[in-house]
Amino acid sequence: MEPKTEKFIKITLDNLNFQKVHRYCIKYGIDENEFVNTVMKRLFKENQKKHDTMIKGYKEMSEINLDICNEFEDSEKDSNSHV
C-alpha cells in the first residue's frame, strides 16, 4: 500500500460560503480540509456519472442518425431509379 501523500491548494471563498463551511464543520466536528476533500470527491463522482450518461446518449444518437442516413440513402437511390 502506498503511503498517503497530500498536496496543497489555496482556495478563496466568498464570505457567505466560508461562514457556511466553517459553521458546518464546527456543528458536526469535521475538519475543514476533510470537508472540502469529501465535497470534491462527491462533485467529481457526480460529474463523472453525468459525463458517462451524456457519452452513452451521444453514442446511441449516433447509431440512430446513421440508421436515418442509411434509410435516406436507400430512398434516394429508389427515387433516382424511377427518374
N, C-alpha and C positions, 0 to 999 in steps of 0.2 A: 504494500500500500504506500502510495506516495505521500510525503509529508504535505500538510496543508500550507499553501502559500497564499499570501494576501497581497493585493495591490491596492494602492490608494488613489482615490479620485476626489477632487474637490467639487462639490455641487453648491449651487446657490438657489435657495428657496425664497419665495416671497414671504413676507411676514406671516400672512394668514396660514399658509401651508406649513411653515416652520412651527408655528404655535400648535397646529393640529397634530403634527408628528410628535412634538415634544410632550404635549398633554397625553396623547395616546400611550406613549412609551412609559410615562410616569404612572398612568392609571393601571396599565397591565404589567408593569415591571419588566419591560422589554428594553434591551439595549438599542439605542437609535441605529447603530450600524447593522444590528441583526434585523431590525425592522426594514431598513432600506434594502438589505440583501433579499429578504423574503418577498417584498413587494416587487423587486426587479425580477426575481425568478418567476413569479406568477405572471408578470407582464410578458416576459419572453415566451412562456409556455402558452399563454392565450394568443399571442401574436402568431406563434408557430402554427397553432390549430387553425387560425383564420387563414393564414397563407396556404396551408395544406388544403383546406377546403376550397379556396379560390383556384389553386392549381388543378385540383380534381375537376372542378366545374369547367375550367377552360379546356381541359383535355376532352371532357365529354362533349362540350360545344364544338370543338374542332372536328370530332367524329361526325356529329350531326351536320355540320357545314360541308364536310366532304361528301356525305351522302346526298345532300341537296345539290351540290355541284355536279355530282355524277348523274343524278336524275335529270338535271337541266341539260347536261351534255347529250344524254340519250334522247331527250325530247327534241333538242336542236337538230341532231342527226336525222331523226324521223321526219321532222318538218322539211329539212333540206332534200330528203329523198323524194318528197312529193312535189317538189317545185320543178 
